[in-house]
Amino acid sequence: MYKVRLAIAGDTKQYGVDEGLLDVSISALRIAEVNDFLLEPQRVEMSLLQDGWLVDHLIEIAEMGIGLCEVLKQTGAGEDVVFTGYIDCDNISLDFGNEQIKLTGYSYMQLLVKYGDADLTDLVPETEKTISLGRLLELMQGYILDETGIGISIEQDFENINIDRELEIWRGIWLGNAISNPAFQDIQSIVEARKGFCEYDDRVSFYHFEYSIIRPPEGLPDYILSGYVPVFKGKIFNFYNRICLEVIDLSERENEKNSEDQAEAYLNSLMLQHEREYGTAWNNVTELGGYSYVTEQEGWLTGRVWHKLKYSGNIVAANLVVKEATMLDVLKIFVNLGNLNILSRGDGSLVITNNEQMSTQYNGILDEFCSSFKLSREKRVLPSFEALDSLKGDADLLISELQDYYRAAYQGRVMAEITVDDSGRELEMFSTLNVRDKQYRVVEVQKSLAKDQAKLKAWRL
């Protein structure tokens, strides 16, 4: 026996089969497809006999605000709440011929979409924009939930995925952007070359500043080079979010000077200017917060020389540096980086969980309770990483590594479709069970309110 309870504009009313409840159905609790984050929240469809309270509060009311709804299940001990959410005020229909009102309720997860277009910079206080705090998930979900105006909570129950390897940053720089590439070293005099890493609140930077003078060698016609040319080759590589690269080229070539002293004087003044702007405290090999950034010199002393940059550590940074972004963009970024999903519980609370993380609940061997069991090979598509464009710096290397991870994690899974006797059984998402000597992790639960059954989808472990 089921009932629904509606709370609209401060008034509450309950409907059962004897009070006008004609039908109620709840959609499956499932993980979102990786390309459709938060676009498929749990949904309840309700059909009720028309009465004055419903018409006044759903149709005639000027502003219903956020109406709330609950689905209640009658048990021997009383009533259990099996669904809590809010009423979609844009999806209400009144059929005067049949005297019925149909309405839809959504889990609170949909509010993250409804209010997710709020600009991040409009919500996050200036004092908390400092990147030493970072764009922590707890901060982001807190701000977005404040926007909804409903006191709901999100529980964090996950561990970040671990992608820990050494990467050559050339993948993102390209060899054409060699830091140092003197094509005619025999006619260059290196005044000074400085390089190394420096850490800031929001990034790690690698500097390569090279000051040189091109001398007019003997036998070179005057119309090609008759004086002394100061040359500065300077590049700054900013690594945001640990590996999102931004390259700034400061290189310049000054006009010819009459003497080498004049050329050196110009470079000395340029060096002083750079010291004021960028400092000189740079380390060649640096361990920064558990991550390693290393330079390796390659090439020949008599030919072209370049420095290869290497990165070692988990590519998923705890604190994120974002450009202009909405709240939903930031939540999508965290979902991409942590292989996460946001699920709704019956009491309306939300839980952020990891798709690979096993629930502590074990449902035991369910062979004798299964009325249907099917296996298929599921080929899941790779997620869309468009949200990562909101990260500061070029995220191509990050996206490439995440694609490799998701491809290995999702391609070619074995999926089980199982129908079981529900009779009082609470089947959690990501809980495990055994059928036919194999273990499975539950990723979708569809309960039948009438048949006392649950249809499950589960990944084979």
C-alpha positions as a Markdown table, in Angstrom:
| # | Residue | x | y | z |
|---|---|---|---|---|
| 1 | Met | 0.0 | 0.0 | 0.0 |
| 2 | Tyr | 1.5 | 3.3 | -1.1 |
| 3 | Lys | 0.7 | 6.9 | -0.3 |
| 4 | Val | 2.0 | 10.3 | -1.5 |
| 5 | Arg | 2.5 | 13.4 | 0.6 |
| 6 | Leu | 2.7 | 16.8 | -1.1 |
| 7 | Ala | 4.0 | 20.0 | 0.5 |
| 8 | Ile | 3.3 | 23.2 | -1.4 |
| 9 | Ala | 3.5 | 26.8 | -0.3 |
| 10 | Gly | 3.6 | 25.8 | 3.4 |
| 11 | Asp | 0.5 | 23.5 | 3.1 |
| 12 | Thr | 0.8 | 19.7 | 3.3 |
| 13 | Lys | -1.7 | 17.0 | 2.2 |
| 14 | Gln | -1.5 | 13.2 | 1.9 |
| 15 | Tyr | -3.2 | 11.0 | -0.7 |
| 16 | Gly | -3.7 | 7.2 | -0.6 |
| 17 | Val | -5.9 | 4.9 | -2.7 |
| 18 | Asp | -8.8 | 5.9 | -0.5 |
| 19 | Glu | -8.0 | 9.7 | -0.8 |
| 20 | Gly | -7.7 | 10.0 | -4.6 |
| 21 | Leu | -4.3 | 8.4 | -5.4 |
| 22 | Leu | -4.9 | 6.6 | -8.8 |
| 23 | Asp | -1.3 | 5.6 | -9.7 |
| 24 | Val | 2.3 | 6.2 | -8.6 |
| 25 | Ser | 5.5 | 4.8 | -10.2 |
| 26 | Ile | 9.1 | 5.5 | -9.5 |
| 27 | Ser | 11.8 | 5.3 | -12.1 |
| 28 | Ala | 14.9 | 3.1 | -11.8 |
| 29 | Leu | 17.8 | 4.2 | -9.5 |
| 30 | Arg | 20.7 | 4.0 | -11.9 |
| 31 | Ile | 24.1 | 5.5 | -12.5 |
| 32 | Ala | 24.1 | 8.3 | -15.1 |
| 33 | Glu | 25.5 | 7.4 | -18.5 |
| 34 | Val | 29.0 | 8.9 | -18.7 |
| 35 | Asn | 28.0 | 11.3 | -21.5 |
| 36 | Asp | 24.8 | 12.5 | -19.7 |
| 37 | Phe | 26.0 | 13.4 | -16.2 |
| 38 | Leu | 23.0 | 14.4 | -14.0 |
| 39 | Leu | 20.5 | 14.4 | -16.9 |
| 40 | Glu | 18.6 | 11.3 | -15.6 |
| 41 | Pro | 17.7 | 11.8 | -12.0 |
| 42 | Gln | 15.2 | 9.5 | -10.3 |
| 43 | Arg | 11.7 | 10.4 | -11.1 |
| 44 | Val | 8.2 | 9.7 | -9.7 |
| 45 | Glu | 5.0 | 9.9 | -11.8 |
| 46 | Met | 1.8 | 10.5 | -9.9 |
| 47 | Ser | -1.8 | 10.5 | -11.0 |
| 48 | Leu | -4.5 | 11.8 | -8.6 |
| 49 | Leu | -8.2 | 12.6 | -8.6 |
| 50 | Gln | -8.8 | 16.3 | -9.1 |
| 51 | Asp | -9.8 | 18.2 | -5.9 |
| 52 | Gly | -9.9 | 21.8 | -4.8 |
| 53 | Trp | -6.6 | 21.7 | -2.9 |
| 54 | Leu | -4.7 | 20.3 | -5.9 |
| 55 | Val | -6.2 | 22.9 | -8.3 |
| 56 | Asp | -5.5 | 25.8 | -5.9 |
| 57 | His | -1.9 | 24.7 | -5.1 |
| 58 | Leu | -0.8 | 23.3 | -8.4 |
| 59 | Ile | -2.7 | 25.3 | -11.1 |
| 60 | Glu | -4.2 | 28.5 | -9.7 |
| 61 | Ile | -1.3 | 29.4 | -7.3 |
| 62 | Ala | 0.7 | 32.4 | -8.5 |
| 63 | Glu | 4.1 | 31.1 | -7.4 |
| 64 | Met | 4.3 | 27.6 | -5.9 |
| 65 | Gly | 8.0 | 27.9 | -5.3 |
| 66 | Ile | 9.7 | 24.5 | -4.8 |
| 67 | Gly | 6.9 | 22.0 | -4.0 |
| 68 | Leu | 8.0 | 18.8 | -2.2 |
| 69 | Cys | 6.7 | 15.3 | -2.6 |
| 70 | Glu | 7.2 | 12.0 | -0.8 |
| 71 | Val | 6.2 | 8.4 | -1.6 |
| 72 | Leu | 5.3 | 6.4 | 1.5 |
| 73 | Lys | 5.1 | 2.6 | 1.8 |
| 74 | Gln | 2.9 | 1.0 | 4.4 |
| 75 | Thr | 4.8 | -1.6 | 6.5 |
| 76 | Gly | 3.9 | -3.5 | 9.7 |
| 77 | Ala | 5.9 | -1.1 | 11.7 |
| 78 | Gly | 4.3 | 2.0 | 10.2 |
| 79 | Glu | 5.3 | 3.9 | 7.1 |
| 80 | Asp | 8.7 | 4.0 | 5.3 |
| 81 | Val | 9.6 | 6.9 | 3.0 |
| 82 | Val | 10.8 | 5.3 | -0.3 |
| 83 | Phe | 11.2 | 8.5 | -2.3 |
| 84 | Thr | 11.7 | 12.2 | -1.5 |
| 85 | Gly | 12.0 | 14.9 | -4.0 |
| 86 | Tyr | 10.5 | 18.1 | -5.4 |
| 87 | Ile | 7.6 | 18.7 | -7.8 |
| 88 | Asp | 8.4 | 19.8 | -11.4 |
| 89 | Cys | 6.1 | 22.8 | -11.6 |
| 90 | Asp | 6.6 | 22.9 | -15.4 |
| 91 | Asn | 5.3 | 19.4 | -15.8 |
| 92 | Ile | 1.7 | 19.4 | -14.3 |
| 93 | Ser | -1.3 | 18.5 | -16.4 |
| 94 | Leu | -5.0 | 18.8 | -15.4 |
| 95 | Asp | -7.5 | 16.6 | -17.4 |
| 96 | Phe | -11.0 | 18.1 | -16.7 |
| 97 | Gly | -12.7 | 15.4 | -18.6 |
| 98 | Asn | -11.4 | 12.6 | -16.4 |
| 99 | Glu | -11.0 | 14.8 | -13.4 |
| 100 | Gln | -7.3 | 13.8 | -13.0 |
| 101 | Ile | -4.2 | 15.7 | -12.2 |
| 102 | Lys | -0.8 | 14.2 | -13.3 |
| 103 | Leu | 2.4 | 15.5 | -11.9 |
| 104 | Thr | 6.1 | 14.6 | -11.8 |
| 105 | Gly | 8.5 | 14.7 | -9.0 |
| 106 | Tyr | 12.3 | 14.6 | -9.3 |
| 107 | Ser | 15.0 | 13.6 | -6.8 |
| 108 | Tyr | 17.0 | 16.6 | -5.4 |
| 109 | Met | 19.8 | 15.6 | -7.8 |
| 110 | Gln | 17.9 | 17.4 | -10.6 |
| 111 | Leu | 18.2 | 20.7 | -8.6 |
| 112 | Leu | 22.0 | 20.5 | -9.4 |
| 113 | Val | 21.0 | 20.9 | -13.0 |
| 114 | Lys | 18.2 | 23.4 | -12.4 |
| 115 | Tyr | 20.5 | 25.8 | -10.6 |
| 116 | Gly | 23.7 | 24.6 | -12.2 |
| 117 | Asp | 24.0 | 27.5 | -14.7 |
| 118 | Ala | 24.9 | 29.9 | -12.0 |
| 119 | Asp | 28.3 | 31.5 | -12.7 |
| 120 | Leu | 31.0 | 30.2 | -10.4 |
| 121 | Thr | 32.5 | 33.7 | -10.0 |
| 122 | Asp | 29.2 | 35.1 | -8.8 |
| 123 | Leu | 28.8 | 32.5 | -6.1 |
| 124 | Val | 32.3 | 31.8 | -4.7 |
| 125 | Pro | 33.3 | 34.5 | -2.2 |
| 126 | Glu | 36.5 | 36.4 | -3.1 |
| 127 | Thr | 38.4 | 35.2 | -0.1 |
| 128 | Glu | 37.8 | 31.6 | -1.1 |
| 129 | Lys | 38.9 | 32.0 | -4.7 |
| 130 | Thr | 42.5 | 31.8 | -3.5 |
| 131 | Ile | 43.8 | 28.7 | -5.1 |
| 132 | Ser | 45.5 | 27.6 | -1.9 |
| 133 | Leu | 42.0 | 26.4 | -1.0 |
| 134 | Gly | 41.4 | 25.2 | -4.5 |
| 135 | Arg | 38.2 | 24.2 | -6.2 |
| 136 | Leu | 37.4 | 21.5 | -3.7 |
| 137 | Leu | 34.4 | 19.3 | -4.4 |
| 138 | Glu | 33.0 | 20.1 | -0.9 |
| 139 | Leu | 33.0 | 23.8 | -1.6 |
| 140 | Met | 31.4 | 23.5 | -5.0 |
| 141 | Gln | 28.5 | 21.3 | -4.0 |
| 142 | Gly | 28.0 | 23.5 | -0.9 |
| 143 | Tyr | 27.6 | 26.6 | -3.0 |
| 144 | Ile | 25.3 | 25.0 | -5.5 |
| 145 | Leu | 23.0 | 23.5 | -2.8 |
| 146 | Asp | 22.8 | 26.9 | -1.2 |
| 147 | Glu | 21.4 | 28.1 | -4.5 |
| 148 | Thr | 18.5 | 25.6 | -4.4 |
| 149 | Gly | 17.1 | 27.0 | -1.1 |
| 150 | Ile | 16.5 | 23.5 | 0.2 |
| 151 | Gly | 18.5 | 22.1 | 3.1 |
| 152 | Ile | 19.7 | 18.9 | 1.5 |
| 153 | Ser | 23.0 | 17.2 | 2.0 |
| 154 | Ile | 25.6 | 15.5 | -0.2 |
| 155 | Glu | 27.6 | 12.8 | 1.4 |
| 156 | Gln | 31.1 | 12.1 | 0.0 |
| 157 | Asp | 31.8 | 8.3 | -0.2 |
| 158 | Phe | 34.6 | 7.8 | -2.7 |
| 159 | Glu | 38.3 | 7.6 | -3.3 |
| 160 | Asn | 39.9 | 9.3 | -6.2 |
| 161 | Ile | 40.9 | 7.1 | -9.1 |
| 162 | Asn | 44.7 | 6.6 | -9.2 |
| 163 | Ile | 46.5 | 7.4 | -12.4 |
| 164 | Asp | 50.1 | 7.5 | -11.3 |
| 165 | Arg | 52.7 | 7.4 | -14.0 |
| 166 | Glu | 55.6 | 9.3 | -15.5 |
| 167 | Leu | 54.6 | 11.5 | -18.4 |
| 168 | Glu | 56.7 | 13.3 | -20.9 |
| 169 | Ile | 55.3 | 16.8 | -21.3 |
| 170 | Trp | 56.4 | 16.9 | -24.9 |
| 171 | Arg | 53.1 | 15.1 | -25.6 |
| 172 | Gly | 51.5 | 18.4 | -25.0 |
| 173 | Ile | 54.3 | 20.8 | -26.1 |
| 174 | Trp | 55.4 | 19.3 | -29.4 |
| 175 | Leu | 59.0 | 19.2 | -30.4 |
| 176 | Gly | 58.6 | 22.3 | -32.5 |
| 177 | Asn | 58.4 | 24.3 | -29.3 |
| 178 | Ala | 61.9 | 23.3 | -28.2 |
| 179 | Ile | 62.9 | 25.5 | -25.3 |
| 180 | Ser | 66.4 | 26.1 | -26.6 |
| 181 | Asn | 67.2 | 25.7 | -30.3 |
| 182 | Pro | 70.2 | 27.7 | -31.4 |
| 183 | Ala | 70.5 | 26.9 | -35.1 |
| 184 | Phe | 74.0 | 28.5 | -35.5 |
| 185 | Gln | 75.7 | 27.8 | -32.2 |
| 186 | Asp | 79.1 | 28.4 | -33.6 |
| 187 | Ile | 78.3 | 32.1 | -34.1 |
| 188 | Gln | 76.5 | 32.5 | -30.7 |
| 189 | Ser | 78.0 | 33.6 | -27.5 |
| 190 | Ile | 75.9 | 32.5 | -24.5 |
| 191 | Val | 75.9 | 35.2 | -21.9 |
| 192 | Glu | 73.7 | 33.4 | -19.4 |
| 193 | Ala | 71.1 | 30.6 | -19.4 |
| 194 | Arg | 68.9 | 30.1 | -16.5 |
| 195 | Lys | 66.2 | 27.4 | -16.0 |
| 196 | Gly | 64.2 | 25.7 | -13.3 |
| 197 | Phe | 60.9 | 25.2 | -11.6 |
| 198 | Cys | 59.0 | 27.4 | -9.2 |
| 199 | Glu | 55.8 | 26.7 | -7.3 |
| 200 | Tyr | 52.9 | 29.2 | -6.9 |
| 201 | Asp | 49.6 | 28.9 | -5.2 |
| 202 | Asp | 47.8 | 28.1 | -8.4 |
| 203 | Arg | 50.5 | 26.5 | -10.6 |
| 204 | Val | 53.9 | 25.1 | -11.1 |
| 205 | Ser | 56.1 | 27.0 | -13.6 |
| 206 | Phe | 59.2 | 26.0 | -15.5 |
| 207 | Tyr | 61.4 | 28.9 | -16.8 |
| 208 | His | 64.0 | 28.8 | -19.5 |
| 209 | Phe | 65.7 | 32.2 | -20.0 |
| 210 | Glu | 68.6 | 32.3 | -22.4 |
| 211 | Tyr | 70.6 | 35.5 | -23.2 |
| 212 | Ser | 73.0 | 35.4 | -26.1 |
| 213 | Ile | 74.8 | 37.6 | -28.6 |
| 214 | Ile | 75.2 | 36.8 | -32.3 |
| 215 | Arg | 78.6 | 38.0 | -33.4 |
| 216 | Pro | 79.5 | 38.8 | -37.0 |
| 217 | Pro | 81.9 | 36.0 | -37.9 |
| 218 | Glu | 84.7 | 36.3 | -40.4 |
| 219 | Gly | 83.8 | 35.8 | -44.0 |
| 220 | Leu | 80.1 | 36.8 | -43.4 |
| 221 | Pro | 79.1 | 39.6 | -45.7 |
| 222 | Asp | 78.2 | 42.9 | -43.9 |
| 223 | Tyr | 74.8 | 43.0 | -45.5 |
| 224 | Ile | 73.9 | 39.8 | -43.6 |
| 225 | Leu | 75.4 | 40.8 | -40.2 |
| 226 | Ser | 77.7 | 43.7 | -39.5 |
| 227 | Gly | 77.0 | 44.3 | -35.8 |
| 228 | Tyr | 76.3 | 42.5 | -32.5 |
| 229 | Val | 72.7 | 41.2 | -32.1 |
| 230 | Pro | 71.3 | 40.7 | -28.5 |
| 231 | Val | 69.0 | 37.7 | -28.5 |
| 232 | Phe | 66.7 | 36.6 | -25.7 |
| 233 | Lys | 65.0 | 33.3 | -25.8 |
| 234 | Gly | 62.6 | 33.0 | -22.9 |
| 235 | Lys | 59.7 | 30.6 | -22.4 |
| 236 | Ile | 57.5 | 30.0 | -19.3 |
| 237 | Phe | 55.6 | 26.8 | -19.0 |
| 238 | Asn | 52.8 | 27.1 | -16.5 |
| 239 | Phe | 51.3 | 23.8 | -15.3 |
| 240 | Tyr | 47.8 | 24.3 | -13.9 |
| 241 | Asn | 46.0 | 21.3 | -12.3 |
| 242 | Arg | 49.4 | 19.6 | -12.3 |
| 243 | Ile | 49.6 | 18.9 | -16.0 |
| 244 | Cys | 47.4 | 21.4 | -17.9 |
| 245 | Leu | 50.0 | 23.3 | -19.9 |
| 246 | Glu | 50.2 | 27.0 | -20.8 |
| 247 | Val | 53.2 | 28.1 | -22.8 |
| 248 | Ile | 54.2 | 31.8 | -22.8 |
| 249 | Asp | 57.0 | 32.8 | -25.2 |
| 250 | Leu | 58.8 | 36.0 | -24.3 |
| 251 | Ser | 61.6 | 35.7 | -26.9 |
| 252 | Glu | 62.8 | 38.8 | -28.6 |
| 253 | Arg | 65.7 | 39.8 | -31.0 |
| 254 | Glu | 67.0 | 43.3 | -30.6 |
| 255 | Asn | 68.5 | 45.4 | -33.4 |
| 256 | Glu | 72.2 | 45.2 | -34.1 |
| 257 | Lys | 74.5 | 47.0 | -31.8 |
| 258 | Asn | 77.8 | 48.6 | -32.8 |
| 259 | Ser | 79.8 | 46.8 | -30.1 |
| 260 | Glu | 79.7 | 43.7 | -28.0 |
| 261 | Asp | 79.7 | 45.9 | -24.9 |
| 262 | Gln | 76.5 | 47.6 | -26.0 |
| 263 | Ala | 74.9 | 44.3 | -26.7 |
| 264 | Glu | 75.9 | 43.0 | -23.2 |
| 265 | Ala | 74.6 | 46.1 | -21.6 |
| 266 | Tyr | 71.3 | 45.7 | -23.3 |
| 267 | Leu | 71.0 | 42.0 | -22.1 |
| 268 | Asn | 72.1 | 43.0 | -18.5 |
| 269 | Ser | 69.2 | 45.5 | -18.4 |
| 270 | Leu | 66.8 | 42.9 | -19.7 |
| 271 | Met | 68.0 | 40.4 | -17.1 |
| 272 | Leu | 67.4 | 42.9 | -14.3 |
| 273 | Gln | 63.9 | 43.5 | -15.6 |
| 274 | His | 63.2 | 39.7 | -15.7 |
| 275 | Glu | 64.6 | 39.3 | -12.2 |
| 276 | Arg | 62.1 | 41.9 | -10.9 |
| 277 | Glu | 59.2 | 40.3 | -12.7 |
| 278 | Tyr | 60.0 | 36.6 | -12.4 |
| 279 | Gly | 62.7 | 36.1 | -9.8 |
| 280 | Thr | 65.6 | 33.7 | -9.9 |
| 281 | Ala | 64.9 | 31.1 | -7.3 |
| 282 | Trp | 64.3 | 28.2 | -9.6 |
| 283 | Asn | 65.2 | 24.6 | -9.0 |
| 284 | Asn | 66.3 | 22.2 | -11.8 |
| 285 | Val | 64.7 | 19.1 | -10.3 |
| 286 | Thr | 61.8 | 19.6 | -8.0 |
| 287 | Glu | 59.5 | 17.6 | -5.8 |
| 288 | Leu | 56.4 | 19.6 | -5.2 |
| 289 | Gly | 53.6 | 18.3 | -3.0 |
| 290 | Gly | 54.2 | 14.7 | -3.9 |
| 291 | Tyr | 54.6 | 15.4 | -7.6 |
| 292 | Ser | 57.9 | 15.5 | -9.5 |
| 293 | Tyr | 58.8 | 17.8 | -12.4 |
| 294 | Val | 62.1 | 17.0 | -14.0 |
| 295 | Thr | 64.1 | 18.4 | -16.9 |
| 296 | Glu | 66.4 | 16.4 | -19.1 |
| 297 | Gln | 68.7 | 17.9 | -21.7 |
| 298 | Glu | 69.0 | 16.2 | -25.0 |
| 299 | Gly | 70.9 | 17.0 | -28.2 |
| 300 | Trp | 74.5 | 17.7 | -29.1 |
| 301 | Leu | 76.8 | 20.4 | -27.8 |
| 302 | Thr | 77.6 | 21.4 | -31.3 |
| 303 | Gly | 74.1 | 21.3 | -32.6 |
| 304 | Arg | 70.6 | 21.8 | -31.5 |
| 305 | Val | 69.8 | 21.5 | -27.8 |
| 306 | Trp | 66.5 | 21.2 | -26.1 |
| 307 | His | 65.2 | 20.3 | -22.6 |
| 308 | Lys | 62.6 | 17.6 | -22.2 |
| 309 | Leu | 60.2 | 18.0 | -19.3 |
| 310 | Lys | 58.9 | 15.1 | -17.4 |
| 311 | Tyr | 56.1 | 14.8 | -14.9 |
| 312 | Ser | 55.5 | 12.1 | -12.3 |
| 313 | Gly | 52.6 | 11.6 | -10.0 |
| 314 | Asn | 48.8 | 11.3 | -9.9 |
| 315 | Ile | 47.4 | 13.4 | -12.7 |
| 316 | Val | 44.2 | 14.1 | -10.8 |
| 317 | Ala | 44.8 | 17.1 | -8.7 |
| 318 | Ala | 43.0 | 17.6 | -5.4 |
| 319 | Asn | 42.6 | 21.4 | -6.0 |
| 320 | Leu | 41.4 | 22.6 | -9.4 |
| 321 | Val | 42.1 | 25.9 | -11.2 |
| 322 | Val | 39.2 | 26.8 | -13.5 |
| 323 | Lys | 38.6 | 29.6 | -15.9 |
| 324 | Glu | 35.1 | 31.0 | -16.4 |
| 325 | Ala | 32.7 | 28.2 | -15.5 |
| 326 | Thr | 29.2 | 27.5 | -14.2 |
| 327 | Met | 28.6 | 25.4 | -11.1 |
| 328 | Leu | 27.5 | 22.5 | -13.2 |
| 329 | Asp | 30.7 | 22.7 | -15.2 |
| 330 | Val | 32.7 | 22.3 | -12.1 |
| 331 | Leu | 30.7 | 19.4 | -10.8 |
| 332 | Lys | 31.1 | 17.7 | -14.2 |
| 333 | Ile | 34.9 | 18.2 | -14.0 |
| 334 | Phe | 35.0 | 16.4 | -10.7 |
| 335 | Val | 32.9 | 13.6 | -12.0 |
| 336 | Asn | 35.2 | 13.2 | -15.0 |
| 337 | Leu | 38.3 | 13.2 | -12.8 |
| 338 | Gly | 37.1 | 10.9 | -10.1 |
| 339 | Asn | 34.9 | 8.4 | -12.0 |
| 340 | Leu | 32.0 | 9.6 | -9.8 |
| 341 | Asn | 28.3 | 9.6 | -9.8 |
| 342 | Ile | 25.8 | 11.5 | -7.7 |
| 343 | Leu | 22.9 | 9.3 | -6.5 |
| 344 | Ser | 19.7 | 10.0 | -4.6 |
| 345 | Arg | 18.5 | 8.1 | -1.6 |
| 346 | Gly | 14.9 | 7.6 | -0.5 |
| 347 | Asp | 15.2 | 10.3 | 2.2 |
| 348 | Gly | 16.2 | 12.9 | -0.4 |
| 349 | Ser | 19.9 | 13.0 | 0.5 |
| 350 | Leu | 22.5 | 12.6 | -2.2 |
| 351 | Val | 25.7 | 10.6 | -2.2 |
| 352 | Ile | 28.7 | 11.1 | -4.4 |
| 353 | Thr | 30.2 | 7.7 | -5.0 |
| 354 | Asn | 32.9 | 6.2 | -7.2 |
| 355 | Asn | 31.7 | 3.8 | -9.9 |
| 356 | Glu | 34.6 | 1.4 | -9.2 |
| 357 | Gln | 34.2 | 1.5 | -5.4 |
| 358 | Met | 32.5 | -1.4 | -3.8 |
| 359 | Ser | 29.7 | -0.8 | -1.3 |
| 360 | Thr | 30.2 | -2.4 | 2.1 |
| 361 | Gln | 26.8 | -4.1 | 1.7 |
| 362 | Tyr | 26.9 | -7.7 | 0.6 |
| 363 | Asn | 23.5 | -9.2 | -0.4 |
| 364 | Gly | 24.7 | -12.8 | -0.3 |
| 365 | Ile | 23.9 | -15.6 | -2.8 |
| 366 | Leu | 20.6 | -14.9 | -4.5 |
| 367 | Asp | 20.2 | -17.9 | -6.8 |
| 368 | Glu | 17.0 | -19.1 | -5.1 |
| 369 | Phe | 15.4 | -15.6 | -5.2 |
| 370 | Cys | 16.0 | -15.0 | -8.9 |
| 371 | Ser | 13.1 | -15.4 | -11.3 |
| 372 | Ser | 15.1 | -14.1 | -14.3 |
| 373 | Phe | 18.8 | -13.9 | -15.1 |
| 374 | Lys | 20.4 | -12.7 | -18.4 |
| 375 | Leu | 24.0 | -11.9 | -19.4 |
| 376 | Ser | 25.2 | -9.6 | -22.1 |
| 377 | Arg | 28.4 | -7.8 | -23.1 |
| 378 | Glu | 28.1 | -4.1 | -22.6 |
| 379 | Lys | 30.2 | -1.7 | -24.6 |
| 380 | Arg | 30.0 | 1.6 | -22.9 |
| 381 | Val | 31.0 | 4.8 | -24.7 |
| 382 | Leu | 33.7 | 7.1 | -23.4 |
| 383 | Pro | 32.5 | 10.1 | -21.5 |
| 384 | Ser | 32.4 | 13.5 | -22.9 |
| 385 | Phe | 35.3 | 15.6 | -21.6 |
| 386 | Glu | 34.0 | 19.0 | -22.8 |
| 387 | Ala | 33.7 | 20.3 | -19.2 |
| 388 | Leu | 37.5 | 20.0 | -18.9 |
| 389 | Asp | 37.8 | 22.9 | -21.3 |
| 390 | Ser | 36.9 | 25.1 | -18.3 |
| 391 | Leu | 40.2 | 24.2 | -16.6 |
| 392 | Lys | 43.0 | 26.7 | -16.8 |
| 393 | Gly | 45.7 | 25.6 | -19.2 |
| 394 | Asp | 45.5 | 23.1 | -22.1 |
| 395 | Ala | 43.9 | 19.9 | -20.8 |
| 396 | Asp | 44.7 | 17.8 | -23.8 |
| 397 | Leu | 47.3 | 15.6 | -21.9 |
| 398 | Leu | 44.8 | 15.2 | -19.0 |
| 399 | Ile | 42.0 | 14.2 | -21.4 |
| 400 | Ser | 44.3 | 11.7 | -23.1 |
| 401 | Glu | 45.2 | 10.0 | -19.9 |
| 402 | Leu | 41.5 | 9.9 | -18.7 |
| 403 | Gln | 40.4 | 8.4 | -22.0 |
| 404 | Asp | 42.9 | 5.6 | -21.5 |
| 405 | Tyr | 41.6 | 5.0 | -18.0 |
| 406 | Tyr | 37.9 | 5.0 | -19.0 |
| 407 | Arg | 38.5 | 2.8 | -22.0 |
| 408 | Ala | 40.2 | 0.2 | -19.8 |
| 409 | Ala | 37.5 | 0.5 | -17.1 |
| 410 | Tyr | 34.3 | 0.3 | -19.2 |
| 411 | Gln | 34.9 | -1.3 | -22.6 |
| 412 | Gly | 33.6 | -4.8 | -22.8 |
| 413 | Arg | 32.0 | -5.3 | -19.4 |
| 414 | Val | 29.7 | -8.3 | -18.7 |
| 415 | Met | 26.3 | -7.0 | -17.6 |
| 416 | Ala | 23.8 | -9.1 | -15.8 |
| 417 | Glu | 20.0 | -8.4 | -15.8 |
| 418 | Ile | 18.5 | -9.9 | -12.7 |
| 419 | Thr | 14.9 | -10.0 | -11.3 |
| 420 | Val | 14.7 | -10.9 | -7.6 |
| 421 | Asp | 12.1 | -11.2 | -5.0 |
| 422 | Asp | 12.3 | -7.8 | -3.1 |
| 423 | Ser | 10.3 | -8.8 | 0.0 |
| 424 | Gly | 11.9 | -6.4 | 2.5 |
| 425 | Arg | 15.3 | -6.6 | 0.8 |
| 426 | Glu | 17.2 | -3.2 | 0.6 |
| 427 | Leu | 19.4 | -3.4 | -2.4 |
| 428 | Glu | 21.9 | -0.5 | -2.4 |
| 429 | Met | 23.6 | 0.9 | -5.5 |
| 430 | Phe | 27.1 | -0.6 | -5.8 |
| 431 | Ser | 26.4 | -3.3 | -3.3 |
| 432 | Thr | 27.5 | -6.8 | -4.3 |
| 433 | Leu | 25.7 | -10.1 | -4.7 |
| 434 | Asn | 26.4 | -13.6 | -6.0 |
| 435 | Val | 24.6 | -15.5 | -8.7 |
| 436 | Arg | 25.7 | -18.8 | -10.2 |
| 437 | Asp | 29.1 | -18.6 | -8.4 |
| 438 | Lys | 29.9 | -15.2 | -9.8 |
| 439 | Gln | 30.1 | -11.8 | -8.0 |
| 440 | Tyr | 28.3 | -8.7 | -9.4 |
| 441 | Arg | 28.1 | -5.1 | -8.5 |
| 442 | Val | 24.6 | -3.5 | -8.6 |
| 443 | Val | 24.4 | -0.4 | -10.9 |
| 444 | Glu | 20.7 | -0.1 | -11.5 |
| 445 | Val | 17.7 | -0.8 | -9.3 |
| 446 | Gln | 14.1 | -0.7 | -10.6 |
| 447 | Lys | 11.5 | -1.7 | -7.9 |
| 448 | Ser | 8.0 | -2.8 | -8.9 |
| 449 | Leu | 5.6 | -1.3 | -6.4 |
| 450 | Ala | 2.9 | -3.8 | -7.3 |
| 451 | Lys | 4.8 | -7.1 | -7.7 |
| 452 | Asp | 7.2 | -6.7 | -4.8 |
| 453 | Gln | 10.1 | -7.4 | -7.1 |
| 454 | Ala | 13.3 | -5.6 | -8.0 |
| 455 | Lys | 14.9 | -5.6 | -11.5 |
| 456 | Leu | 18.6 | -5.2 | -11.2 |
| 457 | Lys | 21.5 | -4.5 | -13.6 |
| 458 | Ala | 24.9 | -5.4 | -12.3 |
| 459 | Trp | 28.5 | -5.5 | -13.6 |
| 460 | Arg | 30.4 | -8.8 | -13.2 |
| 461 | Leu | 33.5 | -8.4 | -11.1 |
